[in-house]
Amino acid sequence: MRPTISNQFEGATEVLHDNASPELVVNELQHRLRNILSVVHCFVVKTEAKTADDYREALTARIASLSDAHDLIESARDHRVSLVELLERTLKPHSGSGLPNGRILLAGPDIVLEPRLALSLHLIFHELAINASKHGALTSLSGAVEVNWDIVAGGSSQALAVQWREQGGPKVTKPQHKGFGMRLISKALSGAQVDMDFAPAGLVCRFLVEIDPSSALRQATS
């Protein structure tokens, strides 16, 4: 079931103290709704398609993905989101026989993410998976995607290093025009280092983003 206005209101009240004033609850709700609407507006304006049907399909998929991400974030304990759970939920529809034994392989330590970073990562992985399903490795029966990540320590800060690597698909050529999906991948993580390598053997996307040092390492997945 998709989140509703009522769900969002209940979530807003949960993050405030029991004795919070109605004004604080309303302000929290308004803040969340503004964030959601700004992303939806971006989808509506920036989504590109050749036909009205293609536009409707692409827009619906993006909004549904956004809704699913908010549902995951709202249901998470202390509103911290497991990276592994986020990846599994985002990528499972694109994996032939489900994760982790399907065509999308995950490897890295499980950590918990703050909501804003979790939402940005969800949008990025959704766009990468859509691109792989339409143009990349997942268009071929022999194609596969490997997603690897790790924590990189640097003094008092920590960063999440992620690599998305496609293989076994059609030969890749660098596009002359970047669609909205590729622009979203490059811009969704403010301050992050993002590298898109359109290698002939398969797209490789790498990014490095600073994370909250309090992010807790859980158990590794492979």
N, C-alpha and C positions, 0 to 999 in steps of 0.2 A: 504494500500500500504506500502511495506517494505521500510525502509530508504535506500537510495542509496549513492554512493560517492558524488553526487551532493548535496543531503540533508545534509550530514555530513559537506560539505564545507560551505553551507549556515549557518548551526548551528554554525560553528566555527567563521564565520565573525560576527555573532550577538553578541557574548560574548566579542568582542573586540570593541574598540572605532572606530567611523567612520573614524578617520584619522590614524588608525593603518597601519603600513607598511605591504606590501605583505609578508615579511619574518615572521612577527609575526603571520599572518593568516596561513601560511604554517606550521609553528612550532606547532600551536594549532591543526591543522588538523592531522599532523603526530603523535602527542601525543595521540589523540583520536583513531586513527587507530591502533597504537601499542597496546593500551590497549585492544581494541576489538579483535585483532588478537591473543594476548596472551591468552585470555579466550577461543577463538575458538580452538587454538592449544591444550589447556588443555583438552577440550571436546574430541577432536579427539584421543588424546593419552590415556586418562583415561576412556572413556566410555567402559563399559563391556557388553557383550552380548554372547549368546550361538550360534547364527547363524548370517550370514551376513545381513539377512533381519531385525532381531531384532536390530542389531547394527545400521543399516541405519535409522530405525524408531526412536531409542533413540537419536541418534546424531542429526537428523533433528529436533526433538522436542526441544532439548536443544538450538540449534542455532536459531530456530524460536522464542523461549522464550526470548533469549538474544536480538534479533532484536526488539521484541515488547517492551522490557524494555527501550531500547535506544530511541525508538519512543516516549514513554511516557515521558521520561526525556527531550528530545529535545523540546517537545511541551508544557512543563510546564512553567508557568510564572516565570521569573527570574531563571529558571532552578532549582526550588525547587519543590519537588514532594509530593503530598498528600499521606499519608500513607494509608488512607481508599481507595482512588482511585487505588493505587498500589495493594492493597489486592484484591479489586473487580476485577480488570483487570487480575490479575494473577490466581485467584482461580475460576472465573466464569465458565471456561470450565469444571471444575470438580464437579460443584454443580448441582444436578439434575434439579432443577427448578429455578436456578439463585439465586443471592444474593440479600438481606440478608435472604430470606425466604426459601432457599433450605436446603441442607444437610451440608452446611458449614456456621456456625454462627459467626459473627464478633461482638466484643464488646470492645470499648475503645475510647479515645479522638482522634480526627483527629489532626495530626501534619504535618508539612512540613519537608521534609528530604533533605539533600544535595545529589547531584547526586551519589557520590560513595557509600554512605550508602544505598540509594534507590536501586541501582543495586545489591548490595550484598544481601539485603533482598528479592528482586525479585527472585534471583537464589535460595535462601534457601526455600522460600515458594513454588516455582515451584517444587523443588525436594521433599519436604514433600508431596505435592499434588499428584505427580506422584507415590510416594511410597504408599500413602493411596489408590490410585486407583488400584494399581496392587497387593498389599499385605495386606493392612490395612482396616480401617473402611469403606472406600468407595467401597469396593468389595461386601458389603452386603447392601441389600435394607433397612435394619434397622440401618445401620451405619451412623454416623455423626461426624463432626469435629467442635470443638469450638476453636476459636482464640481470646484470650484476651490479652490486652496490657495496659500499663499505664506508666506515667512518674514518675520516682523516683528521688527525689532531694537529693543531698548530698553536703552541703556546697556551693561552687561556681559552681559545676558541676551538670549535669543532665544525667540520663541514661534512656534508653527505655527498659522496662521489658516486655517480650513477652512469652506467653504460648500457645502452640499448643497441644490440647488434643483430641485424637480419642476415640470413644466409639461405642459399638454396632456391632463391626466387629468380625472377627475370633480371637481366642486366640493368643496372641502375645508371642513369645519366642525370647530371645536375639540372634541375628545372630552370628554365629561363625566367619564369615568373613564380614567385612564392605565393601560394594560396593562403587563406586565412589560417588554416590549421598549422602550417609551418611557421607563420608569423607568431601565432599564439605560443608555440613551443619555445620560440626564441625570446618572447617577452613576458611570459607568465610568471617567471621567477625573478622578481626585482633584485638586482645586485648579483645575480648568479652568473657564472661563467658557462656559456653554452657553445658547444661545437657540433655542427652538423656536417658529417663526412659522407658525401654521396659516392662511396666507393663502388666500382662496378660489380663487386661480388655481393653487395648489400648495404643498405643504409646503416650508418653507425651514428648514434646520437650520444654525446657525452655532456654531462653537466655537473657542476660543482656548486653547492649552495650551503651557506652557513646555517647551522641548526642550533637550537637551544641546547646548551651544555647539559641541561638536566634530562635530556632524552635518554631513556633507560634502554640499555641493551638487553634483549631477551635471548631467545635461543636462535641459533643459526638455522637457515633453511637451505635446502639444496635439491 
